[in-house]
Amino acid sequence: MKSKNRDFFLEALKIQKNAKRIGFDWQKKEEIFKKIREEIRELKRAIKKGDQKMVEEEFGDLLFSLINLSRHLRINPKIALRKANQKFLKRFREMKKKISKNATLQEMDRVWEMIKRNGKVDAEFMKQCARIAFNECNLCRRCSMYCPYGLDIAYQIGMVRRICFLLGLVPQNILDQDNSLSATLTQLWINQADWIDTIQW
């Protein structure tokens, strides 16, 4: 069979199953994770050396170990990869609709993260939102003047601040400043109808 027509995922699974028949197989999933971490370290060393042949070899070893893990998890690696491809393409297309033509990598990464979260937030994400809202924006509203789309980011940041205040997430350095909290409440008052449940902007 020609190499281009061979299914190397299936071939790896067959090799591993043959090894299992004589008892040469991992007993615990934790052992496979340890092996994967070992392969990653070896791949990093090969990259550092700049030996492309060795990089290819170590990358192949890593793939083989990942397929081994998929077998123990009873996951078809081809199906898992196909779903990952589809998920990436869906998010990528959505991101392209939301960014400008000259968007930086950082801007694209932020939009990607918003799409990935799909409105779901955790405590760490909320703390990061609080830090940015209170420390990196003074609500000057100049953004709405210069934005080609007329977006008033200050209004959005104001909502974030209000939500963070209600959740008790105001950064300590803000609380430590004299009268800062009362000033924040006065400047950023938002009607209850404007409150939002998540930080999906």
ChimeraX commands (.cxc) that place a marker at each C-alpha (Angstrom):
marker #1 position 0.00,0.00,0.00 radius 0.5
marker #1 position 1.31,3.42,-0.92 radius 0.5
marker #1 position 2.14,5.73,2.00 radius 0.5
marker #1 position -0.25,8.45,0.85 radius 0.5
marker #1 position -3.19,6.01,1.08 radius 0.5
marker #1 position -2.26,4.54,4.47 radius 0.5
marker #1 position -4.23,5.46,7.57 radius 0.5
marker #1 position -1.46,6.11,10.08 radius 0.5
marker #1 position -3.90,6.73,12.94 radius 0.5
marker #1 position -5.37,3.27,12.40 radius 0.5
marker #1 position -1.90,1.78,11.97 radius 0.5
marker #1 position -0.77,3.21,15.32 radius 0.5
marker #1 position -3.86,1.81,17.05 radius 0.5
marker #1 position -3.22,-1.65,15.55 radius 0.5
marker #1 position 0.41,-1.59,16.71 radius 0.5
marker #1 position -0.67,-0.63,20.23 radius 0.5
marker #1 position -3.39,-3.30,20.35 radius 0.5
marker #1 position -0.89,-5.95,19.23 radius 0.5
marker #1 position 1.44,-4.86,22.03 radius 0.5
marker #1 position -1.44,-5.07,24.49 radius 0.5
marker #1 position -2.09,-8.72,23.58 radius 0.5
marker #1 position 1.20,-9.75,25.16 radius 0.5
marker #1 position 0.71,-7.46,28.15 radius 0.5
marker #1 position 2.93,-4.60,26.93 radius 0.5
marker #1 position 0.56,-1.75,27.69 radius 0.5
marker #1 position -0.01,1.03,30.19 radius 0.5
marker #1 position -2.02,0.02,33.23 radius 0.5
marker #1 position -3.15,3.51,34.28 radius 0.5
marker #1 position -4.05,6.64,32.34 radius 0.5
marker #1 position -1.82,8.67,34.68 radius 0.5
marker #1 position 1.16,6.73,33.30 radius 0.5
marker #1 position 0.29,7.83,29.77 radius 0.5
marker #1 position 0.02,11.47,30.85 radius 0.5
marker #1 position 3.47,11.12,32.39 radius 0.5
marker #1 position 4.77,9.69,29.11 radius 0.5
marker #1 position 3.19,12.56,27.16 radius 0.5
marker #1 position 4.90,15.11,29.41 radius 0.5
marker #1 position 8.19,13.25,28.87 radius 0.5
marker #1 position 7.70,13.37,25.08 radius 0.5
marker #1 position 6.96,17.10,25.23 radius 0.5
marker #1 position 10.21,17.69,27.13 radius 0.5
marker #1 position 12.14,15.66,24.55 radius 0.5
marker #1 position 10.49,17.60,21.72 radius 0.5
marker #1 position 11.49,20.89,23.35 radius 0.5
marker #1 position 15.09,19.69,23.66 radius 0.5
marker #1 position 15.12,18.71,19.97 radius 0.5
marker #1 position 13.74,22.13,18.99 radius 0.5
marker #1 position 16.37,23.84,21.13 radius 0.5
marker #1 position 19.11,21.87,19.36 radius 0.5
marker #1 position 17.73,22.91,15.99 radius 0.5
marker #1 position 17.86,19.34,14.66 radius 0.5
marker #1 position 14.84,19.13,12.32 radius 0.5
marker #1 position 15.15,15.35,11.87 radius 0.5
marker #1 position 15.09,14.88,15.63 radius 0.5
marker #1 position 12.18,17.32,15.95 radius 0.5
marker #1 position 10.17,15.26,13.48 radius 0.5
marker #1 position 11.01,12.05,15.33 radius 0.5
marker #1 position 10.07,13.44,18.75 radius 0.5
marker #1 position 6.87,14.97,17.37 radius 0.5
marker #1 position 5.95,11.54,15.97 radius 0.5
marker #1 position 6.59,9.98,19.40 radius 0.5
marker #1 position 4.30,12.57,20.96 radius 0.5
marker #1 position 1.53,11.84,18.46 radius 0.5
marker #1 position 1.92,8.10,19.09 radius 0.5
marker #1 position 1.53,8.68,22.84 radius 0.5
marker #1 position -1.55,10.86,22.28 radius 0.5
marker #1 position -3.13,8.13,20.15 radius 0.5
marker #1 position -2.31,5.68,22.93 radius 0.5
marker #1 position -4.19,7.92,25.34 radius 0.5
marker #1 position -7.17,8.11,22.98 radius 0.5
marker #1 position -7.30,4.30,22.93 radius 0.5
marker #1 position -7.39,4.16,26.73 radius 0.5
marker #1 position -10.07,6.87,26.78 radius 0.5
marker #1 position -12.04,4.94,24.12 radius 0.5
marker #1 position -11.95,7.92,21.78 radius 0.5
marker #1 position -11.50,7.68,18.03 radius 0.5
marker #1 position -8.60,10.10,17.35 radius 0.5
marker #1 position -9.76,10.79,13.78 radius 0.5
marker #1 position -13.26,11.75,14.91 radius 0.5
marker #1 position -11.85,13.87,17.76 radius 0.5
marker #1 position -9.54,15.70,15.34 radius 0.5
marker #1 position -12.34,16.24,12.81 radius 0.5
marker #1 position -14.52,17.79,15.53 radius 0.5
marker #1 position -11.62,19.98,16.66 radius 0.5
marker #1 position -11.14,21.15,13.05 radius 0.5
marker #1 position -14.83,22.00,12.73 radius 0.5
marker #1 position -14.87,23.85,16.07 radius 0.5
marker #1 position -11.80,25.89,15.11 radius 0.5
marker #1 position -13.24,26.81,11.69 radius 0.5
marker #1 position -16.56,27.87,13.22 radius 0.5
marker #1 position -14.84,30.14,15.76 radius 0.5
marker #1 position -12.38,31.45,13.17 radius 0.5
marker #1 position -15.17,32.46,10.78 radius 0.5
marker #1 position -17.04,34.18,13.59 radius 0.5
marker #1 position -13.88,35.99,14.69 radius 0.5
marker #1 position -13.23,37.26,11.14 radius 0.5
marker #1 position -16.70,38.85,11.13 radius 0.5
marker #1 position -15.99,40.73,14.36 radius 0.5
marker #1 position -12.47,42.11,13.78 radius 0.5
marker #1 position -11.21,44.94,11.61 radius 0.5
marker #1 position -8.91,44.32,8.64 radius 0.5
marker #1 position -5.94,45.74,10.55 radius 0.5
marker #1 position -6.62,43.92,13.83 radius 0.5
marker #1 position -3.54,43.04,15.86 radius 0.5
marker #1 position -2.82,39.55,17.15 radius 0.5
marker #1 position -3.74,40.73,20.66 radius 0.5
marker #1 position -7.10,42.06,19.45 radius 0.5
marker #1 position -7.83,38.83,17.57 radius 0.5
marker #1 position -6.90,36.82,20.66 radius 0.5
marker #1 position -9.34,38.83,22.80 radius 0.5
marker #1 position -12.20,38.33,20.33 radius 0.5
marker #1 position -11.33,34.64,20.07 radius 0.5
marker #1 position -11.50,34.30,23.86 radius 0.5
marker #1 position -14.92,35.99,23.94 radius 0.5
marker #1 position -16.22,33.63,21.24 radius 0.5
marker #1 position -14.72,30.64,23.02 radius 0.5
marker #1 position -16.35,31.54,26.34 radius 0.5
marker #1 position -19.72,32.20,24.69 radius 0.5
marker #1 position -20.85,34.33,27.63 radius 0.5
marker #1 position -19.63,31.89,30.29 radius 0.5
marker #1 position -17.30,33.35,32.88 radius 0.5
marker #1 position -15.41,32.04,35.91 radius 0.5
marker #1 position -14.05,33.76,39.01 radius 0.5
marker #1 position -10.58,34.29,37.53 radius 0.5
marker #1 position -12.01,35.89,34.39 radius 0.5
marker #1 position -14.16,38.23,36.49 radius 0.5
marker #1 position -11.12,39.28,38.54 radius 0.5
marker #1 position -9.27,40.07,35.32 radius 0.5
marker #1 position -12.25,42.10,34.08 radius 0.5
marker #1 position -12.27,44.04,37.37 radius 0.5
marker #1 position -8.56,44.76,37.14 radius 0.5
marker #1 position -8.86,46.10,33.58 radius 0.5
marker #1 position -12.08,48.06,34.23 radius 0.5
marker #1 position -10.79,49.84,37.33 radius 0.5
marker #1 position -7.08,50.23,36.54 radius 0.5
marker #1 position -6.78,50.59,32.75 radius 0.5
marker #1 position -9.70,52.86,31.83 radius 0.5
marker #1 position -10.60,56.28,33.28 radius 0.5
marker #1 position -13.88,56.54,31.35 radius 0.5
marker #1 position -12.72,59.59,29.36 radius 0.5
marker #1 position -15.12,58.51,26.56 radius 0.5
marker #1 position -12.66,59.58,23.87 radius 0.5
marker #1 position -12.95,56.09,22.41 radius 0.5
marker #1 position -16.48,56.85,21.18 radius 0.5
marker #1 position -15.18,60.01,19.45 radius 0.5
marker #1 position -12.44,58.23,17.51 radius 0.5
marker #1 position -13.97,54.80,16.95 radius 0.5
marker #1 position -15.07,54.45,13.28 radius 0.5
marker #1 position -18.05,52.40,14.49 radius 0.5
marker #1 position -19.00,54.88,17.24 radius 0.5
marker #1 position -18.54,52.32,19.99 radius 0.5
marker #1 position -18.66,53.77,23.49 radius 0.5
marker #1 position -16.29,51.44,25.30 radius 0.5
marker #1 position -16.44,53.66,28.39 radius 0.5
marker #1 position -20.14,52.83,28.76 radius 0.5
marker #1 position -19.35,49.12,28.56 radius 0.5
marker #1 position -16.48,49.46,31.03 radius 0.5
marker #1 position -18.90,51.32,33.30 radius 0.5
marker #1 position -21.26,48.36,33.24 radius 0.5
marker #1 position -18.38,46.03,34.02 radius 0.5
marker #1 position -17.38,48.21,36.99 radius 0.5
marker #1 position -20.92,48.22,38.31 radius 0.5
marker #1 position -21.21,44.44,38.02 radius 0.5
marker #1 position -17.83,43.97,39.69 radius 0.5
marker #1 position -18.94,46.27,42.53 radius 0.5
marker #1 position -22.15,44.28,43.05 radius 0.5
marker #1 position -20.11,41.06,43.10 radius 0.5
marker #1 position -17.59,42.46,45.57 radius 0.5
marker #1 position -14.74,42.35,43.06 radius 0.5
marker #1 position -13.48,45.94,43.31 radius 0.5
marker #1 position -9.64,45.78,43.39 radius 0.5
marker #1 position -8.12,46.52,46.79 radius 0.5
marker #1 position -6.02,49.40,45.46 radius 0.5
marker #1 position -9.25,51.17,44.48 radius 0.5
marker #1 position -10.88,50.52,47.85 radius 0.5
marker #1 position -7.80,51.87,49.61 radius 0.5
marker #1 position -8.10,55.28,47.94 radius 0.5
marker #1 position -10.00,57.99,49.83 radius 0.5
marker #1 position -13.60,58.39,48.65 radius 0.5
marker #1 position -12.85,56.40,45.49 radius 0.5
marker #1 position -15.72,54.02,46.00 radius 0.5
marker #1 position -18.33,56.75,46.46 radius 0.5
marker #1 position -16.95,58.56,43.42 radius 0.5
marker #1 position -17.15,55.35,41.41 radius 0.5
marker #1 position -20.79,54.85,42.36 radius 0.5
marker #1 position -21.66,58.44,41.43 radius 0.5
marker #1 position -19.86,58.39,38.09 radius 0.5
marker #1 position -20.90,54.94,37.01 radius 0.5
marker #1 position -24.51,54.67,38.05 radius 0.5
marker #1 position -26.38,52.42,35.64 radius 0.5
marker #1 position -30.10,51.79,35.76 radius 0.5
marker #1 position -31.15,48.31,36.76 radius 0.5
marker #1 position -32.54,47.75,33.26 radius 0.5
marker #1 position -29.01,48.13,31.90 radius 0.5
marker #1 position -27.41,45.51,34.13 radius 0.5
marker #1 position -26.15,42.44,32.34 radius 0.5
marker #1 position -25.72,38.93,33.64 radius 0.5
marker #1 position -22.40,38.15,32.00 radius 0.5
marker #1 position -19.38,39.92,30.52 radius 0.5
marker #1 position -20.25,38.95,26.95 radius 0.5
marker #1 position -19.82,42.32,25.24 radius 0.5
marker link #1:1,2 radius 0.2
marker link #1:2,3 radius 0.2
marker link #1:3,4 radius 0.2
marker link #1:4,5 radius 0.2
marker link #1:5,6 radius 0.2
marker link #1:6,7 radius 0.2
marker link #1:7,8 radius 0.2
marker link #1:8,9 radius 0.2
marker link #1:9,10 radius 0.2
marker link #1:10,11 radius 0.2
marker link #1:11,12 radius 0.2
marker link #1:12,13 radius 0.2
marker link #1:13,14 radius 0.2
marker link #1:14,15 radius 0.2
marker link #1:15,16 radius 0.2
marker link #1:16,17 radius 0.2
marker link #1:17,18 radius 0.2
marker link #1:18,19 radius 0.2
marker link #1:19,20 radius 0.2
marker link #1:20,21 radius 0.2
marker link #1:21,22 radius 0.2
marker link #1:22,23 radius 0.2
marker link #1:23,24 radius 0.2
marker link #1:24,25 radius 0.2
marker link #1:25,26 radius 0.2
marker link #1:26,27 radius 0.2
marker link #1:27,28 radius 0.2
marker link #1:28,29 radius 0.2
marker link #1:29,30 radius 0.2
marker link #1:30,31 radius 0.2
marker link #1:31,32 radius 0.2
marker link #1:32,33 radius 0.2
marker link #1:33,34 radius 0.2
marker link #1:34,35 radius 0.2
marker link #1:35,36 radius 0.2
marker link #1:36,37 radius 0.2
marker link #1:37,38 radius 0.2
marker link #1:38,39 radius 0.2
marker link #1:39,40 radius 0.2
marker link #1:40,41 radius 0.2
marker link #1:41,42 radius 0.2
marker link #1:42,43 radius 0.2
marker link #1:43,44 radius 0.2
marker link #1:44,45 radius 0.2
marker link #1:45,46 radius 0.2
marker link #1:46,47 radius 0.2
marker link #1:47,48 radius 0.2
marker link #1:48,49 radius 0.2
marker link #1:49,50 radius 0.2
marker link #1:50,51 radius 0.2
marker link #1:51,52 radius 0.2
marker link #1:52,53 radius 0.2
marker link #1:53,54 radius 0.2
marker link #1:54,55 radius 0.2
marker link #1:55,56 radius 0.2
marker link #1:56,57 radius 0.2
marker link #1:57,58 radius 0.2
marker link #1:58,59 radius 0.2
marker link #1:59,60 radius 0.2
marker link #1:60,61 radius 0.2
marker link #1:61,62 radius 0.2
marker link #1:62,63 radius 0.2
marker link #1:63,64 radius 0.2
marker link #1:64,65 radius 0.2
marker link #1:65,66 radius 0.2
marker link #1:66,67 radius 0.2
marker link #1:67,68 radius 0.2
marker link #1:68,69 radius 0.2
marker link #1:69,70 radius 0.2
marker link #1:70,71 radius 0.2
marker link #1:71,72 radius 0.2
marker link #1:72,73 radius 0.2
marker link #1:73,74 radius 0.2
marker link #1:74,75 radius 0.2
marker link #1:75,76 radius 0.2
marker link #1:76,77 radius 0.2
marker link #1:77,78 radius 0.2
marker link #1:78,79 radius 0.2
marker link #1:79,80 radius 0.2
marker link #1:80,81 radius 0.2
marker link #1:81,82 radius 0.2
marker link #1:82,83 radius 0.2
marker link #1:83,84 radius 0.2
marker link #1:84,85 radius 0.2
marker link #1:85,86 radius 0.2
marker link #1:86,87 radius 0.2
marker link #1:87,88 radius 0.2
marker link #1:88,89 radius 0.2
marker link #1:89,90 radius 0.2
marker link #1:90,91 radius 0.2
marker link #1:91,92 radius 0.2
marker link #1:92,93 radius 0.2
marker link #1:93,94 radius 0.2
marker link #1:94,95 radius 0.2
marker link #1:95,96 radius 0.2
marker link #1:96,97 radius 0.2
marker link #1:97,98 radius 0.2
marker link #1:98,99 radius 0.2
marker link #1:99,100 radius 0.2
marker link #1:100,101 radius 0.2
marker link #1:101,102 radius 0.2
marker link #1:102,103 radius 0.2
marker link #1:103,104 radius 0.2
marker link #1:104,105 radius 0.2
marker link #1:105,106 radius 0.2
marker link #1:106,107 radius 0.2
marker link #1:107,108 radius 0.2
marker link #1:108,109 radius 0.2
marker link #1:109,110 radius 0.2
marker link #1:110,111 radius 0.2
marker link #1:111,112 radius 0.2
marker link #1:112,113 radius 0.2
marker link #1:113,114 radius 0.2
marker link #1:114,115 radius 0.2
marker link #1:115,116 radius 0.2
marker link #1:116,117 radius 0.2
marker link #1:117,118 radius 0.2
marker link #1:118,119 radius 0.2
marker link #1:119,120 radius 0.2
marker link #1:120,121 radius 0.2
marker link #1:121,122 radius 0.2
marker link #1:122,123 radius 0.2
marker link #1:123,124 radius 0.2
marker link #1:124,125 radius 0.2
marker link #1:125,126 radius 0.2
marker link #1:126,127 radius 0.2
marker link #1:127,128 radius 0.2
marker link #1:128,129 radius 0.2
marker link #1:129,130 radius 0.2
marker link #1:130,131 radius 0.2
marker link #1:131,132 radius 0.2
marker link #1:132,133 radius 0.2
marker link #1:133,134 radius 0.2
marker link #1:134,135 radius 0.2
marker link #1:135,136 radius 0.2
marker link #1:136,137 radius 0.2
marker link #1:137,138 radius 0.2
marker link #1:138,139 radius 0.2
marker link #1:139,140 radius 0.2
marker link #1:140,141 radius 0.2
marker link #1:141,142 radius 0.2
marker link #1:142,143 radius 0.2
marker link #1:143,144 radius 0.2
marker link #1:144,145 radius 0.2
marker link #1:145,146 radius 0.2
marker link #1:146,147 radius 0.2
marker link #1:147,148 radius 0.2
marker link #1:148,149 radius 0.2
marker link #1:149,150 radius 0.2
marker link #1:150,151 radius 0.2
marker link #1:151,152 radius 0.2
marker link #1:152,153 radius 0.2
marker link #1:153,154 radius 0.2
marker link #1:154,155 radius 0.2
marker link #1:155,156 radius 0.2
marker link #1:156,157 radius 0.2
marker link #1:157,158 radius 0.2
marker link #1:158,159 radius 0.2
marker link #1:159,160 radius 0.2
marker link #1:160,161 radius 0.2
marker link #1:161,162 radius 0.2
marker link #1:162,163 radius 0.2
marker link #1:163,164 radius 0.2
marker link #1:164,165 radius 0.2
marker link #1:165,166 radius 0.2
marker link #1:166,167 radius 0.2
marker link #1:167,168 radius 0.2
marker link #1:168,169 radius 0.2
marker link #1:169,170 radius 0.2
marker link #1:170,171 radius 0.2
marker link #1:171,172 radius 0.2
marker link #1:172,173 radius 0.2
marker link #1:173,174 radius 0.2
marker link #1:174,175 radius 0.2
marker link #1:175,176 radius 0.2
marker link #1:176,177 radius 0.2
marker link #1:177,178 radius 0.2
marker link #1:178,179 radius 0.2
marker link #1:179,180 radius 0.2
marker link #1:180,181 radius 0.2
marker link #1:181,182 radius 0.2
marker link #1:182,183 radius 0.2
marker link #1:183,184 radius 0.2
marker link #1:184,185 radius 0.2
marker link #1:185,186 radius 0.2
marker link #1:186,187 radius 0.2
marker link #1:187,188 radius 0.2
marker link #1:188,189 radius 0.2
marker link #1:189,190 radius 0.2
marker link #1:190,191 radius 0.2
marker link #1:191,192 radius 0.2
marker link #1:192,193 radius 0.2
marker link #1:193,194 radius 0.2
marker link #1:194,195 radius 0.2
marker link #1:195,196 radius 0.2
marker link #1:196,197 radius 0.2
marker link #1:197,198 radius 0.2
marker link #1:198,199 radius 0.2
marker link #1:199,200 radius 0.2
marker link #1:200,201 radius 0.2
view
